[in-house]
Amino acid sequence: MKTNKNLKSLDQFVEQHYGKVGTPKRDNLEEGYEAFKLGFLIQQARIEKGMTQEELARRCGTNKGYISKIENDVKEVRISTLQRIVELGLGGRLELSIKI
């Protein structure tokens, strides 16, 4: 089997295009990824529950547009609102952790 020397791992690609961890450009990428991940997690939980954005919004006291903006990383969400979405809207429990 012939290997392609031009292939790179995702880590190699990110480091080449965004720099090493701790550089400003890389930090911006990482922050954007974390925000996107949160919206994606909410969307996946909603879909697993078989809910529409409108149903989720109604259950947690907001509107469909707001849920859509969170899921699509257009709007940041406050922790108190995130807690309402997870607990009231999805019937789950929000757990946060800080890693040092």
N, C-alpha and C positions, 0 to 999 in steps of 0.2 A: 504494500500500500504506500502510495506516494504522499508525503506531507506537503502542505502549502506553507512556505515560510512567511507569507504575508498575513496569515490568520493571526488574530490577536484575541486574548481573553477580554471579557467586558472590563475587568479591572485595568488591563493594559490600555485599552481604548480610552477609558475615562481619564486615566492619568495623562495620556498623551495629549488629549484635547482640552482637559480642564485643570491639569496640574495635580500636584500631590495634595494629600489631605492636609488641611490647614492653610492653604493658599486662598485668597479671596474668591477667585473664580470657582474653585472647587467647593468652597463653603456655600456659595450661592446655589450651585447645583444640588448639593446635599439638602439644603433647606427647602428648595423647590420639590425635591423628591419626597421629603417627609410630608409636606402639605398635600401633594398628590396622593400619597399613600393613604392618608386619613380619609379623603373623599372617596377613594376606591374602596376602602374597608366599609364605609357606611353604605355605599352602593351595593356591595356584595351581600352585606347583612340584610338589607332591604329586599333584595332579590330572593335570597334564601327563605325569607319570611313570606314570599309571594305577594309583596306589597308594591303599590305604585308610589311614586313620589308624592302624589296628592294624598294618599292614605297616610303615609308617614307624616306629612306636614300637618294634617288634621289631628293626628294622635298627639303630637308634641307641641301644638299651638303655634305653628308658623304657616308659611305658604309654600306651594309647590316650587315657585321660582327660587326661593331661598335654598331649598333642599337641592335643587338642580345646580345652583351656583356652588354649593359646598362640594357636591359630588364631582363637579367638573373643574375644581380648583380655581374658580373665579372669585370666590368669597372666602375669607378667613372666618373661622368660627370660634366664638368664645367658649371657654371650658364649661361654663354654666349652661350654655345652649347645647353644647355637645352632650352633656350629661342628660339633658331633657330628651334629646334625640335618641340616645342609646337606651335610657331607662323607660321613659314614657312611650316613645315611638316604637322602639324595637323590642321592648320588654327584656332588655339585657342589663348588664352591670358594667359601668365604665371603670376601668383600672388604668392608672397611670403609673409610670415608674421613671425615676431619674437615675441615669447611669453616670458614674464619675470615673 
